[in-house]
Amino acid sequence: MSGKTDIVRVELGARSYEVRIGAGLVARAGAEIAPLLRRPRVAVVTEENVAALHLAPLRAALQAEGIASEALILPPGEGTKGWPQLERVTEWLLDQKVERRDVVIALGGGVIGDLAGFAAAILRRGVRFVQIPTSLLSQVDSSVGGKTGINSPRGKNLIGAFHQPSLVLADIGLLATLPGRDFRAGYGEVVKYGLLGDADFFDWLEVNAPAMATGDADLRQYAVRRSVEMKAGIVARDETEEGERALLNLGHTFCHALEAATGYSDRLLHGEGVAIGCALAFELSQRLGLCSQEAPSRVRAHLRAMGMKVDLADIPGDLPGAEALLALMGQDKKVVDGKLRFILARGIGEAFVAADVPSDPVLDVLQDALSGRPH
């Protein structure tokens, strides 16, 4: 590993911040975070699995710079992203006497980043926070861009706020501790960036992603950097998802319906749902005559080569029928004026927002996908 730290700026005027990407950032976290602090103390929100691996090194790095820290350790998993744990985090931060000028650190994957970020957003009408994403998915996607929130029984991320972090520290070294399934799930968000707007990046992934998955740190750093560059550019141009930022939801309308259908459980991780959703979005695009037949085939072949979930048949257990899945899509945040809004593609790297997609071809795609499942 070269030891170089890449810096990507998210340009949002007075709320601009840096995403720092490299190995060893947790060991330097005290020095990285110290310039943000008005007083030498922070509150860390994390979860059990992450805490076992990374909390002690983080606290040691903070202590080395004279920064005191307290930590709240939550249960792992998507079920944590709800009202009960939000209340627990918020009340704990108040117990810690966190003030508006203090900093909350979110140490974990997307669940912790979303939850701690939302708690910071609503505490005292907005407290600063730092993201230290520990999963591939959170390093390339959820830690950047200021989307925070929790799930409702009615759907995912329906309660939340835009609240940008003050700094993101993406330590590539932490990815070595991820279980293979979690790394592959995070890869679903990496490949999404190539599919939505950078065909050259998709070409690069086809060649390099297998070596990246087996541990090549330089390749991992490049993939994270390129993903963050793309997201940062889109967020800077469209922070609150009025237009272009919706492209980041490629695969997500299908994904969120599948997550709801599987009860936000370990049956389907978010990044796995994104990968399946991207394959289905390209299939739908091809059926609508928007792209060649080659495009969805190439997407599926690459996901298969990476050992990803690609089809509904890859999801264990029962799934509801096509109509029920379509109804779940209707609850998605990307519904505008009651009409389904999909991200479709004219080819790899050429995604666009389709505001009014008729439901019949969507039903056809879902029915065909379900019929491919073992009965």
N, C-alpha and C positions, 0 to 999 in steps of 0.2 A: 504494500500500500504506500502511495506516495506521501501520505501525511498532510496533503494539502486540504484546506478547508475552502469549499466553494461558497460564495455568498450570492444569494438571489434576493433582490429587493422587491417588495410588494409596494408599488407606488400609489399611495392613497393620501397625498398631501400631508397634512399635519399628523395623520395616523399611519404614515408609512412605517414599515418595519423590515427587518432582515430575516431571511431563512438561511441559517448557516448549516452546511452539509459537510460532514467529514467524520473520520474516525477519532475517538477519544474526546468528544465534546462533553460527555458527562463528567469525565475526570477533570475537565477545565470549567465546569459549570459555574463555580463560584466567581471566577474571573470574568466569565462571559456575562453573568447576570448582575454583578456588583454595580456597574455603571447605571443601572436602572433604579437602584434602591435609594430611597430617602433615609431609611434607617436599616440597620443590618439584621433583618429578620424576614423570613418568608414562611408561607403556609403551603405544604405540599399535599396534593390530593392524588392518590394512586389506588391500585387494587392488588389483591393478594399475590397473584402470580408474578406481576411486575415487581412488586415490593421485595419479594424473595430474591430476585436477581439484581435489581438496580437501585433500590432505595439507599442501602448503606453506602455505596460508592458516591451517590449524589450528595448525601448529607455530609460525607467526609470532604467532598470538593467544596461544598458551601462553608463548612467549618474552617477549612484551610484559609479562606478569605475573611474569617471572622463573622460569618453570617449564620445566625441561629436559625433553626428550622424545627417546625412541628409537622407531623404527618398524620393524615387520615387515610386508613387502608380499607377500601371497600371490597365487596365480593366481586369476582370477575364475571364477565358475560353481559350480553345485551340486556338482560333483565334488570341490570343496575340502572339503566337509562330511563328512569321513571320518577313519578312524584315522590315516593317515599325516600329514595336516596338523595334526590335533589333537596328535599327538606333537611335531611341529615347533614349534607355538605354545607348548606347555607347556615344552619344553626351552629355547626362546628366552627365555621369561619367567624361568626359573630362571637362565639366563645373565645376564639383566639384574638379577639379585638382587632381584627383586620380592618384597617382604615382605607379610605379611597386611594390614598397615595401609596399603599403597600402593593405587593406583588404576590399573586397566587401562582403556584407552579402545578401544571397538569402533567403528571408523569405516567404515561401509559399509552394505550392504543386509542382508537377512535371513540370508544365508549367514554373513557375518562376525559379525553379532550373535549368532547361535546358537553358532558355533564359539568365538569369543573369550569369550563368556559361559560356555560349558561349561568351557573351559580355566581361567577364573577360579574357577569353582565347585569344581574338583577340585585346583587348585594350593594347596598348604599348607592343605587342607581348607576353602578359601573365602577368596578375595581380592575386594575390592570392585571394581566396574567401572561405567563410564559408557557409555551407548549414545548414539552420534551417528548416527542412521539417515539414510541418504542417498537411499533410494528411497521412493516412496509406500507400497509394501507394508510396508516396515519401519517407517515413521513411524506408520501406522495400526494395525499389528498386531504384528509379531514383536518390536519393541523394547520393548513394554509387557507386563508380566505375568510375567516371570521364567522363561519356558520356554527352556531352552538345550539344545543337543544336536547329535548328528551322525547321519548315515544309516548304515544297515547294508546289505549286499547283499540282506538279507531285507526291507528296507522302510525307509521314511523316518522319521527322528527316533526310532528305536527305542532309541537309547542317549543318555541325557541326564539332566538334573537340573533341579529348580526352584531358581533362584538369581536373586533380584531385583536389578536394578541399583540404584545409589545415586542416579542422576539420568539423565534422558533429555532430550537437546537435539534437538528436531525443527525443523531450519532449513528453512522453506518455500522459501527462495530456491534451495536445492539441487535442488529438483524441476525447475527450468528447464533443468537439464543432462541430464535423463533422455531417452533415446531414446523415441519415441512408443510403441513396443511395450511397453517397461518401465512407462511411466506407465499404459497401459491395463491391463496385468497387475495392477498395484497397485490399480487401480480395482475389480478383482474382489473385493478384501477390503473396500473402502469400501462397495460396494453390499450386501455381505453383512450389514453392521450394520443397514441399513434393513430388509432381508428378515427378519432374525431377531427384531427387537424394536422397531422404530420406523418404523411406516408413514408417519408425517409426514416423517421423514428421506428415505424412499424417494420420497415425493411431491416433496420439495425437489430431490432428485437428478434426477428426471425433467425438471424445469424447468431446473436450473442446471448439471448435470454437463457438457453440451457446452461451455459457456463456460469451465468449470473446466479441462477438458482442453486447451483452446486457450491457457490461460495466465493466467486471471484469478486473481491472487494472493490477494485477499480471499476469493473462493469456495474456493480451495484451503485456506486457513487454517481456514475454518469447517468444511469437510468433514473435515479431519484432526482438529480439535478435537472435533467431535461423535463421530467414530469412537473417539477415545481416551477420551472421557467414558464411552461405553458399555462399552468394554473394561475401563476402570478400575473401574467399578461392579461388573461381573461378577467380576473378579479379587478385589476386596476381599471379596465375599461367598462366593467359592468358589475359593480360591487353587490348590488341587491337583486340581481337576476331579473332585470327588466327585459333582457334580450340575449346577448351572446353567452352569458354565463350559463344559460340553460343547456348549452352544448355539453357541459360537464356531466349532465344527467344521462348521457348516452347509456342505454341498457338499464337505466334505473327505474323506469316505469314498470317494465316487466319484473325487475328485481324486487321492488318494494311489494308488489302483489304476491310474489313467491315467498318473501320473508313473512308477510302477514299470514299466508296460508300455512306456513310451517311454524307459526307461533313464535317467531324471533328466537328460534332455538338453535342448538348445535347441529341440527339436521342440515341447515344451510347457513354458512357464514356470508356476511355481506358481500365480500369480494367474489365469492363463488356465484352469488346471485347476479352480480354485475357481469361476470363472464358469460353466464347463460343468457342474460338480458342482452348483451352485445350481439351474441350469435342470433338471437331471435329478432333483434332490431334490423340486422343485415338481411335476415331471411324475409322479414316484412318489406324492407326496402326493395328487395329483388322482385317480390311478388307484385309490388305496386309499379314495377317497371322503371325504378329509379336507378338501379345499378345492375351490373352484369351478374350472371349466375356464378362467375368465378369468385366474386368478392366474398359472399357468405361461406363458400367452400374453403377459401384461403383462411378466413377468420377461424373457422372451426378446426381446420387442420393444425393451425398454430396452437390453439388452446389445447387440443388433444396432445400435441407433441410436448406440451408443458405439463401434462398430467392433470389438467384442470377438469372441473365439471363443465360440461358443454350442453347437455341435453336435460330435459325434464326427467328422463329415465335415470339420470345420475343422482337425483335427489331421493334418499331413502324414504320409505313410508308412503302413505296415501296422500294424494293431492285432490283438491276439489275439481269440478269440471270447468270447461272453458268459460261458461257464462259466469260462474262464481269468481274465477280469476279476473275476468273483465270488470266485474262489479268492484273488486278490490282495487283495480286500477283507477276506478272512478273516485276513490277516496284520496288518491294521491295529490300532493300539493301542486303537481304540474297540470292539474285540471284548470282550464281558464274558461269562465262562462259556461261551465258544464260540459265543455268539449275536451276530448282527450288530446293532449299535446305530446307528441312523440318526438324523439330525436331520431331522424332517419339519415340515410347516407346515399350519396350519388356514387360512392366508391370509397376505398380505404383512404382515410385522411380528408374526406369531404362530407362531414356531417352538417346537418342543418336542422332548424326547428320547424316541425310541421304542426301547424296550429290546429288543424281540424281533420284528424284522421278518421275515416269511417270505421265503424266497429266491425263490419262484416269480415274484411280481410284479417283483422286482428284475431277475431274468433277462429277463422280458418287456420291461421298459424298456430294458435294455441291448441286447437283440436288435433291437428296433425302432430304437434309435439307430444301431446298426451297419448295419442294412439301409438306412438313409438315406445311408450313405457310398457314394461312387462305387466301382464294382467294376472 
